[in-house]
Amino acid sequence: MHAPLPRDEFERALRGLSVKYWDKHPFHVRLHAGDSTTAEVRSWVANRWYYQRNLSQKNAAIIANCPLPAVRRRWVERILFQDGSGNGDGGLGDWRALARAVGLSWEEVVDERHLLQGVRFAVDGYVNFCRNRPWTEAAGAALTELFAPGLMAERVSAWQVHYTWIDPSGYAYFHHRIPVVSGDSAYTLDLVLTHCVTREQQEAALSALAFKCDVLWAMLDAIAHATAGAGA
């Protein structure tokens, strides 16, 4: 059995998986470069909704599997952020504003008429992973949030320049999420570094983060394939 990695080496390995993050997907590169059509932007928003609406169930699964009250108390804040305190607020409410800003009706987003099979399969696979694997692995998978704040900030800046047809009110989700995800990622990283103490646990956390990157990449594969050749 291999000895566990030193904490700093384990952290470098986790951060090194940024090479697999979805910001490098050709679809994402075009999206930020201003080369996407209106149809492609709308497809991204509509399909990303399915990921958004499943986040609280994913987080609830982590809480259910975690035996530590202090962790559960801290993790439940993610559900409150996403679901809000009532209908129409929180992260889901902000995503509704984004849908409206890109020209989608709320009805067509909620009834998921634009949801692609590949996106559904990828997101469902992620939720089931978090339900069925140890909570430390699910926390490891959530560490894609390490790579998210900069990308979200770049997205807002790029979209404001390249997609002036998007109503600026639609950027509320990103404005609200960027400062929160920075704190969440620091907390999650410390959790994983602290509780993954054996080499087996460390390797499982690394595999979980790589899997999550694959989930996000697969979502973009599906969207890119479905919108190839789509007009404005």
C-alpha contacts under 8 A as a table, 3 or more apart, distances in Angstrom:
res1	aa1	res2	aa2	distance
2	H	199	R	6.24
3	A	198	T	7.33
3	A	199	R	5.95
4	P	197	V	6.66
4	P	198	T	5.13
4	P	199	R	4.09
4	P	200	E	7.85
4	P	202	Q	7.36
5	L	9	E	6.04
5	L	10	F	5.59
5	L	199	R	6.52
5	L	202	Q	7.68
6	P	9	E	5.28
6	P	10	F	6.11
7	R	10	F	5.12
7	R	11	E	6.19
7	R	193	L	6.40
8	D	11	E	5.09
8	D	12	R	6.25
9	E	12	R	5.07
9	E	13	A	6.25
10	F	13	A	5.09
10	F	14	L	6.34
10	F	193	L	7.31
10	F	202	Q	7.28
11	E	14	L	5.10
11	E	15	R	6.17
11	E	189	L	7.93
11	E	193	L	7.05
12	R	15	R	5.11
12	R	16	G	5.84
13	A	16	G	4.96
13	A	17	L	6.78
13	A	206	L	7.54
14	L	17	L	5.63
14	L	18	S	7.96
14	L	206	L	6.14
14	L	209	L	7.58
15	R	18	S	5.86
15	R	146	L	7.59
16	G	19	V	6.47
17	L	20	K	5.60
17	L	21	Y	7.14
17	L	209	L	7.49
17	L	210	A	6.68
18	S	21	Y	5.03
18	S	144	T	7.85
18	S	147	F	6.58
19	V	24	K	7.72
20	K	24	K	7.47
20	K	210	A	7.11
20	K	213	C	5.89
20	K	214	D	7.52
21	Y	24	K	6.41
21	Y	25	H	7.94
21	Y	144	T	7.36
21	Y	147	F	7.49
21	Y	213	C	5.33
21	Y	216	L	7.67
21	Y	217	W	7.42
22	W	25	H	5.19
22	W	28	H	7.00
22	W	213	C	6.67
22	W	216	L	6.04
22	W	217	W	5.30
22	W	220	L	7.83
23	D	28	H	5.63
23	D	29	V	6.65
23	D	151	L	7.17
24	K	28	H	6.63
24	K	29	V	6.34
25	H	28	H	5.25
25	H	29	V	6.23
25	H	217	W	6.79
25	H	220	L	7.33
26	P	29	V	4.99
26	P	30	R	6.22
27	F	30	R	5.22
27	F	31	L	6.08
27	F	220	L	6.61
27	F	221	D	7.90
27	F	224	A	6.09
28	H	31	L	4.86
28	H	32	H	6.28
28	H	220	L	7.62
29	V	32	H	5.42
29	V	33	A	6.12
30	R	33	A	4.90
30	R	34	G	6.25
30	R	35	D	5.04
30	R	36	S	5.93
31	L	34	G	5.63
31	L	35	D	6.03
31	L	36	S	5.20
31	L	41	V	7.43
32	H	35	D	7.53
32	H	154	E	7.71
32	H	155	R	6.18
32	H	158	A	5.61
32	H	159	W	6.85
33	A	36	S	7.91
33	A	158	A	7.02
33	A	162	H	7.55
34	G	158	A	7.18
34	G	159	W	7.16
34	G	162	H	4.87
34	G	163	Y	6.91
36	S	39	A	7.98
36	S	40	E	5.86
36	S	41	V	6.55
37	T	40	E	5.14
37	T	41	V	6.41
37	T	230	A	7.53
37	T	231	G	6.55
37	T	232	A	4.79
38	T	41	V	5.21
38	T	42	R	6.19
38	T	231	G	7.80
38	T	232	A	4.93
39	A	42	R	5.16
39	A	43	S	6.07
39	A	227	T	7.37
39	A	230	A	6.65
39	A	231	G	6.73
39	A	232	A	5.62
40	E	43	S	5.01
40	E	44	W	6.20
40	E	223	I	7.81
40	E	224	A	7.95
40	E	227	T	6.05
40	E	230	A	7.43
41	V	44	W	5.17
41	V	45	V	6.34
41	V	102	V	7.59
42	R	45	V	5.12
42	R	46	A	6.02
42	R	99	A	7.64
42	R	102	V	6.26
42	R	103	G	7.56
42	R	104	L	7.09
43	S	46	A	5.11
43	S	47	N	5.92
43	S	114	H	7.05
43	S	223	I	6.85
43	S	227	T	7.68
44	W	47	N	5.34
44	W	48	R	5.80
44	W	223	I	6.79
45	V	48	R	5.17
45	V	49	W	6.26
45	V	98	L	7.57
45	V	99	A	6.42
46	A	49	W	5.31
46	A	50	Y	7.50
46	A	99	A	7.11
46	A	104	L	7.98
46	A	109	V	5.62
46	A	112	E	7.52
46	A	114	H	6.42
46	A	115	L	6.88
47	N	50	Y	5.64
47	N	51	Y	7.35
47	N	112	E	7.95
47	N	114	H	6.83
47	N	115	L	5.29
47	N	116	L	6.96
47	N	119	V	6.84
47	N	223	I	7.84
48	R	51	Y	5.15
48	R	52	Q	6.29
49	W	52	Q	4.88
49	W	53	R	6.07
49	W	95	W	7.21
49	W	109	V	7.29
50	Y	53	R	5.31
50	Y	54	N	6.35
50	Y	112	E	7.82
50	Y	115	L	7.45
50	Y	119	V	7.92
50	Y	120	R	7.25
50	Y	123	V	7.52
51	Y	54	N	5.31
51	Y	55	L	6.39
51	Y	123	V	6.00
52	Q	55	L	5.39
52	Q	92	L	6.94
53	R	56	S	6.94
53	R	92	L	6.91
54	N	57	Q	5.33
54	N	58	K	6.24
54	N	123	V	7.69
54	N	127	V	7.35
55	L	58	K	5.02
55	L	59	N	6.13
55	L	79	I	7.77
55	L	82	Q	7.63
56	S	59	N	4.95
56	S	60	A	5.94
56	S	78	R	7.32
56	S	79	I	5.03
56	S	82	Q	6.76
56	S	83	D	7.29
57	Q	60	A	4.94
57	Q	61	A	6.21
57	Q	127	V	7.28
58	K	61	A	5.16
58	K	62	I	6.56
58	K	126	Y	7.85
58	K	127	V	5.09
58	K	130	C	6.17
58	K	131	R	7.24
59	N	62	I	5.08
59	N	63	I	6.33
59	N	75	W	7.33
59	N	76	V	7.48
59	N	78	R	7.21
59	N	79	I	6.73
60	A	63	I	5.03
60	A	64	A	6.08
60	A	76	V	7.54
60	A	79	I	7.50
61	A	64	A	5.01
61	A	65	N	6.26
61	A	127	V	7.96
61	A	130	C	6.09
61	A	131	R	5.04
62	I	65	N	5.25
62	I	66	C	6.16
62	I	130	C	6.20
62	I	131	R	6.86
62	I	135	W	5.32
62	I	138	A	6.53
62	I	139	A	7.47
63	I	66	C	5.18
63	I	71	V	7.87
63	I	72	R	5.30
63	I	75	W	6.90
63	I	76	V	7.33
63	I	135	W	7.69
64	A	67	P	7.89
65	N	131	R	7.55
65	N	134	P	6.74
65	N	135	W	5.57
66	C	69	P	7.91
66	C	71	V	7.44
66	C	72	R	6.81
66	C	134	P	7.94
66	C	135	W	5.61
67	P	72	R	7.96
68	L	71	V	5.43
68	L	72	R	6.32
69	P	72	R	4.99
69	P	73	R	6.07
70	A	73	R	5.23
70	A	74	R	6.37
71	V	74	R	5.20
71	V	75	W	5.95
72	R	75	W	5.07
72	R	76	V	6.05
73	R	76	V	5.56
73	R	77	E	7.31
74	R	77	E	5.81
75	W	78	R	5.79
75	W	79	I	7.65
76	V	79	I	5.29
76	V	80	L	6.59
77	E	80	L	5.03
77	E	81	F	6.11
78	R	81	F	5.06
78	R	82	Q	6.22
79	I	82	Q	5.21
79	I	83	D	5.88
79	I	84	G	7.82
80	L	83	D	5.33
80	L	84	G	5.20
80	L	85	S	6.92
80	L	90	G	7.45
81	F	84	G	5.45
81	F	90	G	5.50
81	F	91	G	6.16
82	Q	90	G	5.07
82	Q	91	G	4.21
82	Q	92	L	5.83
83	D	86	G	7.47
83	D	89	D	7.16
83	D	90	G	5.21
83	D	91	G	6.29
83	D	92	L	6.06
83	D	93	G	7.95
84	G	87	N	7.40
84	G	88	G	7.82
84	G	89	D	5.16
84	G	90	G	3.75
84	G	91	G	6.88
84	G	92	L	7.68
84	G	93	G	7.89
85	S	89	D	6.88
85	S	90	G	7.12
86	G	89	D	6.17
87	N	93	G	7.47
88	G	92	L	7.21
88	G	93	G	4.47
88	G	94	D	7.92
88	G	96	R	7.94
89	D	92	L	6.61
89	D	93	G	4.27
89	D	94	D	6.67
90	G	93	G	5.26
90	G	94	D	6.34
91	G	94	D	4.98
91	G	95	W	6.19
91	G	173	Y	6.05
91	G	177	R	7.89
92	L	95	W	5.02
92	L	96	R	6.32
93	G	96	R	5.00
93	G	97	A	6.53
94	D	97	A	5.03
94	D	98	L	6.40
94	D	170	G	7.29
94	D	171	Y	7.95
94	D	172	A	5.79
94	D	173	Y	4.80
95	W	98	L	4.88
95	W	99	A	6.20
95	W	170	G	7.61
95	W	173	Y	6.13
96	R	99	A	5.10
96	R	100	R	6.31
96	R	106	W	6.57
97	A	100	R	5.11
97	A	101	A	6.06
97	A	169	S	6.87
97	A	170	G	5.00
97	A	171	Y	7.95
97	A	172	A	7.55
98	L	101	A	4.89
98	L	102	V	6.37
98	L	169	S	7.36
98	L	170	G	3.85
98	L	171	Y	6.36
98	L	172	A	7.60
98	L	173	Y	7.51
99	A	102	V	5.42
99	A	103	G	6.45
99	A	104	L	5.15
99	A	105	S	6.93
99	A	106	W	6.89
99	A	109	V	7.49
99	A	170	G	7.27
100	R	103	G	5.16
100	R	104	L	5.19
100	R	105	S	6.02
100	R	106	W	6.91
100	R	170	G	7.21
101	A	104	L	7.42
101	A	166	I	5.41
101	A	167	D	4.67
101	A	168	P	7.25
101	A	169	S	6.81
101	A	170	G	4.99
102	V	165	W	7.66
102	V	166	I	5.27
102	V	167	D	6.96
102	V	170	G	7.68
104	L	108	E	6.93
104	L	109	V	7.06
105	S	108	E	5.55
105	S	109	V	6.65
106	W	109	V	5.17
106	W	110	V	6.10
107	E	110	V	5.27
107	E	111	D	6.02
108	E	111	D	5.41
108	E	112	E	6.14
108	E	113	R	6.02
108	E	114	H	7.41
109	V	112	E	5.14
109	V	113	R	6.98
109	V	114	H	7.22
112	E	115	L	5.05
115	L	119	V	6.97
115	L	120	R	7.02
116	L	119	V	5.29
116	L	120	R	6.32
116	L	222	A	6.85
116	L	223	I	7.31
116	L	226	A	7.91
117	Q	120	R	5.09
117	Q	121	F	6.06
117	Q	222	A	7.81
118	G	121	F	5.12
118	G	122	A	6.15
118	G	218	A	7.10
118	G	219	M	6.44
118	G	222	A	5.28
119	V	122	A	5.16
119	V	123	V	6.13
119	V	218	A	7.10
119	V	219	M	4.72
119	V	220	L	7.95
119	V	222	A	6.27
119	V	223	I	7.72
120	R	123	V	5.34
120	R	124	D	5.93
121	F	124	D	5.26
121	F	125	G	6.02
122	A	125	G	5.12
122	A	126	Y	6.39
122	A	215	V	5.30
122	A	216	L	7.64
122	A	218	A	6.47
122	A	219	M	6.42
123	V	126	Y	5.08
123	V	127	V	6.34
123	V	215	V	6.86
123	V	219	M	7.96
124	D	127	V	5.14
124	D	128	N	6.10
125	G	128	N	5.18
125	G	129	F	6.05
125	G	215	V	7.90
126	Y	129	F	5.02
126	Y	130	C	6.41
126	Y	212	K	7.02
126	Y	215	V	6.90
127	V	130	C	5.24
127	V	131	R	6.31
128	N	131	R	4.93
128	N	132	N	6.08
129	F	132	N	5.31
129	F	133	R	5.78
129	F	138	A	7.24
130	C	133	R	5.61
130	C	134	P	7.59
130	C	135	W	7.12
130	C	137	E	7.73
130	C	138	A	4.98
133	R	137	E	6.41
133	R	138	A	6.69
134	P	137	E	5.48
134	P	138	A	6.60
135	W	138	A	4.99
135	W	139	A	6.08
136	T	139	A	5.01
136	T	140	G	6.15
136	T	191	L	7.99
136	T	192	V	6.36
136	T	195	H	7.07
136	T	196	C	6.97
136	T	205	A	6.99
137	E	140	G	4.86
137	E	141	A	6.26
137	E	201	Q	7.86
137	E	204	A	6.27
137	E	205	A	4.87
137	E	208	A	5.78
138	A	141	A	5.00
138	A	142	A	6.39
138	A	205	A	7.83
138	A	208	A	6.89
139	A	142	A	5.04
139	A	143	L	6.75
139	A	188	T	6.54
139	A	191	L	7.85
139	A	192	V	6.76
139	A	205	A	7.86
140	G	143	L	5.37
140	G	188	T	7.69
140	G	189	L	7.81
140	G	192	V	6.22
140	G	205	A	4.81
140	G	206	L	6.88
140	G	208	A	5.84
140	G	209	L	5.48
141	A	144	T	6.73
141	A	205	A	6.98
141	A	208	A	4.71
141	A	209	L	4.04
141	A	210	A	7.41
141	A	211	F	7.06
141	A	212	K	5.34
142	A	145	E	6.25
142	A	188	T	7.70
142	A	209	L	6.97
142	A	212	K	7.37
143	L	146	L	5.47
143	L	147	F	7.86
143	L	185	S	6.42
143	L	188	T	6.79
143	L	189	L	6.84
143	L	209	L	6.40
144	T	147	F	5.56
144	T	148	A	6.62
144	T	209	L	6.82
144	T	212	K	7.20
144	T	213	C	7.02
145	E	148	A	4.82
145	E	149	P	7.24
145	E	181	V	6.44
145	E	182	S	7.69
145	E	184	D	7.66
145	E	185	S	5.49
146	L	149	P	7.31
146	L	182	S	7.36
146	L	185	S	5.25
146	L	186	A	7.61
147	F	150	G	6.79
147	F	151	L	7.03
148	A	151	L	5.19
148	A	152	M	6.07
148	A	178	I	8.00
148	A	181	V	7.52
149	P	152	M	5.27
149	P	153	A	6.26
149	P	178	I	5.25
149	P	179	P	7.72
149	P	181	V	6.54
149	P	182	S	6.39
150	G	153	A	5.17
150	G	154	E	6.15
151	L	154	E	5.03
151	L	155	R	6.05
152	M	155	R	4.91
152	M	156	V	6.38
152	M	174	F	6.27
152	M	178	I	6.82
153	A	156	V	5.39
153	A	157	S	6.40
153	A	174	F	7.43
153	A	178	I	7.21
154	E	157	S	5.16
154	E	158	A	5.92
155	R	158	A	5.15
155	R	159	W	5.90
156	V	159	W	5.27
156	V	160	Q	6.07
156	V	171	Y	6.84
156	V	174	F	7.33
157	S	160	Q	5.32
157	S	161	V	6.48
158	A	161	V	5.24
158	A	162	H	6.01
158	A	163	Y	7.92
159	W	162	H	5.11
159	W	163	Y	5.01
159	W	164	T	7.22
159	W	166	I	7.92
160	Q	163	Y	5.79
160	Q	164	T	5.74
160	Q	166	I	7.70
160	Q	168	P	7.61
161	V	164	T	6.33
163	Y	166	I	5.90
164	T	167	D	7.61
166	I	170	G	7.34
167	D	170	G	5.83
168	P	171	Y	5.80
169	S	172	A	6.13
170	G	173	Y	7.28
171	Y	174	F	5.57
171	Y	175	H	6.33
172	A	175	H	5.04
172	A	176	H	6.02
173	Y	176	H	5.30
173	Y	177	R	5.92
174	F	177	R	4.99
174	F	178	I	5.82
175	H	178	I	5.83
175	H	179	P	7.64
176	H	179	P	6.66
176	H	180	V	7.08
177	R	180	V	5.18
177	R	181	V	5.89
178	I	181	V	5.43
178	I	182	S	6.58
179	P	182	S	5.59
179	P	183	G	7.06
180	V	183	G	5.48
180	V	184	D	6.24
181	V	184	D	4.80
181	V	185	S	5.85
182	S	185	S	5.34
182	S	186	A	6.43
183	G	186	A	5.27
183	G	187	Y	6.27
184	D	187	Y	5.16
184	D	188	T	6.07
185	S	188	T	5.07
185	S	189	L	5.95
186	A	189	L	5.21
186	A	190	D	6.30
187	Y	190	D	5.27
187	Y	191	L	6.27
188	T	191	L	4.95
188	T	192	V	6.22
189	L	192	V	5.25
189	L	193	L	6.11
190	D	193	L	5.10
190	D	194	T	5.90
191	L	194	T	5.17
191	L	195	H	5.93
192	V	195	H	5.37
192	V	196	C	5.57
192	V	205	A	7.55
193	L	196	C	5.76
193	L	197	V	7.41
194	T	197	V	6.70
196	C	199	R	7.83
196	C	201	Q	4.98
196	C	202	Q	5.32
196	C	205	A	7.54
197	V	201	Q	6.46
197	V	202	Q	6.81
198	T	201	Q	5.17
198	T	202	Q	6.20
199	R	202	Q	4.99
199	R	203	E	6.06
200	E	203	E	5.23
200	E	204	A	6.11
201	Q	204	A	5.01
201	Q	205	A	6.19
202	Q	205	A	5.13
202	Q	206	L	6.28
203	E	206	L	5.03
203	E	207	S	6.11
204	A	207	S	5.03
204	A	208	A	6.06
205	A	208	A	4.94
205	A	209	L	6.26
206	L	209	L	5.21
206	L	210	A	6.24
207	S	210	A	5.03
207	S	211	F	6.05
208	A	211	F	4.96
208	A	212	K	6.25
209	L	212	K	5.08
209	L	213	C	6.32
210	A	213	C	5.10
210	A	214	D	6.32
211	F	214	D	4.95
211	F	215	V	6.28
212	K	215	V	4.91
212	K	216	L	6.43
213	C	216	L	5.26
213	C	217	W	6.13
214	D	217	W	4.94
214	D	218	A	5.92
215	V	218	A	5.15
215	V	219	M	6.37
216	L	219	M	5.17
216	L	220	L	6.63
217	W	220	L	5.25
217	W	221	D	6.22
218	A	221	D	4.87
218	A	222	A	6.27
219	M	222	A	5.31
219	M	223	I	6.39
220	L	223	I	4.99
220	L	224	A	5.85
221	D	224	A	5.22
221	D	225	H	6.09
222	A	225	H	5.24
222	A	226	A	6.14
223	I	226	A	5.17
223	I	227	T	6.06
224	A	227	T	5.36
224	A	228	A	5.89
225	H	228	A	5.40
227	T	230	A	5.12
